[in-house]
Amino acid sequence: MLGTELLVIDADTTVRQFTKEIRWNQAYHRLAAGL
């Protein structure tokens, strides 16, 4: 795996929402790596 991800930024995206999405993705990948 390359360690890349794709996040979509559109007209409805807010900084808070974008930051939260990045954090959830990081948490998922950390947990998945430990399984």
Buried (B, 14 or more C-beta within 10 A) or exposed (E): EEEEEEEEEEEEEEEEEEEEBEEEEEEEEEEEEEE
